[in-house]
Amino acid sequence: MARNTLAGHKRPLWNVLVIGGAAGVGKTTVARDLAERCGVSVLPTDAIWLALKTATDPASYPELHYFDPLDAEWQKHEPEYWRDRHIQSAKAISQALDPVIEYYLSERWPVIVEGTWVSPATAARWTGRYEGLRAVFIHEPEDLRSYLLSRGIWREGQIRDHRGETFWNIGNWIREQAMTHGLAVVNVHPRDTLAERVIEAASR
């Protein structure tokens, strides 16, 4: 079982902690923070996505290649279009994650799996099947465009039409689905207590 060095917390109840949410909300940052404090590894789902993209071609597996659009293509479609594509991509990538999750649990190798590609439906299936797995989704309730600018991730000149709104739209869908499946949803604010609130949610 993973050890936890967060002050005031007992050892976690999980061997695998899944942290999901929309792009840009801070999943990777908090996952790295918790991994360092708990002495565990981090597996970004982007790594799985990149491996799947490399091993496939867009014609045979289009859902794995949806999120390689040029800037001009971002501007052609409404946020709902990209949200629906994200849902299709997440479903395909989540299927590939099944044996990965089973490996970490069977080996009792504590790990934090983080990324936008874990759908709430998949996380709910995992939590229902595996006793040693917990899932927490991080949500940004405000305009993600402003949030990303405030974090210094994007500069004004790099913002493209609909991109921030698209991620916010996806984040709202993830939040709604997570709540529907009875999964923990944590507001990203205030950021200075986010790590503690995520580990607390995972301990319930």
Secondary structure, DSSP 8 states (H G I E B T S, - for coil): -----STT----S-SEEEEEESTTSSHHHHHHHHHHHHT-EEEEHHHHHHHHHHTS-TTT-GGGSTT---HHHHHHS-HHHHHHHHHHHHHHHHHHHHHHHHHHHHTT--EEEESTT--HHHHHHHHHH-TTEEEEEEE--S-HHHHHHHTTSS-GGG--TTHHHHHHHHHHHHHHHHHHTT-EEEE--SGGGHHHHHHHHHT-
